[in-house]
């Protein structure tokens, strides 16, 4: 087992033990001899990891949605920006200055 995976499992166990206890996070860390900042880091990291896994799983279950391989070439001359084309034939042109978080929200909604 890789070291990172073992560490991840160890922190998952700590977090599960805390969730089963009636203690606050700080009190649990003091009782277990853990640094609160490290506990909080792993708790947040594992929550984020679960959110990504959940998003990937939900997207893979949506019919008609797929990731396709792309090849990046030099930019053509002319208008710049982003063009999204659906298999159904619609197109969406966006300026290149679109914030990445806004684009992610848009793609999740498709």
C-alpha positions in Angstrom: 0.0 0.0 0.0 1.4 3.4 -0.9 2.3 5.7 2.0 -0.2 8.4 0.9 -3.0 5.9 0.8 -2.1 4.6 4.2 -2.0 8.2 5.6 -5.4 8.9 3.9 -6.9 5.8 5.5 -5.5 6.7 8.9 -7.0 10.2 8.7 -10.3 8.8 7.5 -10.3 6.6 10.6 -9.6 9.6 12.8 -12.4 11.6 11.2 -14.8 8.6 11.5 -14.0 8.3 15.2 -14.6 12.0 15.8 -17.9 11.8 14.0 -19.0 8.9 16.2 -17.9 10.8 19.3 -19.8 13.6 21.0 -16.7 15.8 21.2 -16.0 19.0 19.3 -13.2 18.8 16.8 -10.7 20.6 19.1 -11.7 18.4 22.1 -11.3 15.2 20.0 -7.9 16.3 18.8 -6.7 17.1 22.3 -8.0 13.7 23.6 -6.4 11.8 20.6 -3.2 13.8 20.7 -3.7 15.2 17.2 -2.9 18.7 16.0 -6.1 20.5 15.2 -4.8 22.2 12.1 -3.7 18.9 10.6 -7.0 17.3 11.5 -8.9 20.2 9.9 -6.7 20.0 6.8 -7.4 16.3 6.3 -11.1 16.7 7.0 -11.4 19.4 4.4 -9.2 17.5 1.9 -11.3 14.3 2.2 -14.6 16.3 1.9 -13.3 17.9 -1.3 -12.1 14.5 -2.6 -15.5 13.0 -2.0 -17.2 15.9 -3.8 -15.0 15.4 -6.8 -15.7 11.7 -6.8 -19.4 12.3 -6.5 -19.3 14.8 -9.4 -17.4 12.4 -11.6 -19.8 9.6 -10.8 -22.9 11.7 -11.5 -21.5 12.9 -14.8 -20.7 9.4 -15.9 -24.3 8.4 -15.3 -25.8 11.2 -17.5 -26.7 9.9 -20.9 -25.3 11.9 -23.8 -22.5 13.4 -21.7 -18.9 12.3 -22.5 -15.4 13.5 -22.4 -13.8 13.5 -25.8 -10.1 13.6 -26.6 -9.0 16.9 -28.1 -5.9 18.1 -29.9 -4.7 21.6 -29.1 -3.2 23.4 -32.1 -2.1 27.0 -32.7 -4.9 29.5 -32.4 -6.5 30.5 -35.7 -6.5 34.1 -36.7 -9.8 35.9 -36.2 -12.1 36.2 -33.3 -10.8 34.6 -30.1 -12.8 32.9 -27.4 -14.3 29.6 -26.6 -16.8 27.6 -28.7 -18.8 24.8 -27.2 -20.6 22.5 -29.6 -23.1 19.9 -28.5 -23.8 16.6 -30.2 -27.4 18.0 -30.8 -26.0 20.8 -32.9 -26.2 23.9 -30.7 -23.2 26.1 -30.2 -22.2 28.5 -27.5 -19.5 31.1 -28.1 -17.9 32.6 -25.0 -15.2 35.3 -24.7 -11.7 34.0 -23.7 -11.9 36.1 -20.5 -14.7 33.9 -19.0 -13.7 32.9 -15.4 -12.9 29.2 -15.0 -15.2 28.8 -12.0 -18.2 30.3 -14.0 -17.4 28.0 -16.9 -17.3 25.0 -14.5 -20.7 26.0 -13.1 -22.1 26.2 -16.7 -20.7 22.8 -17.7 -22.2 21.2 -14.5 -25.6 22.6 -15.5 -25.5 21.1 -19.0 
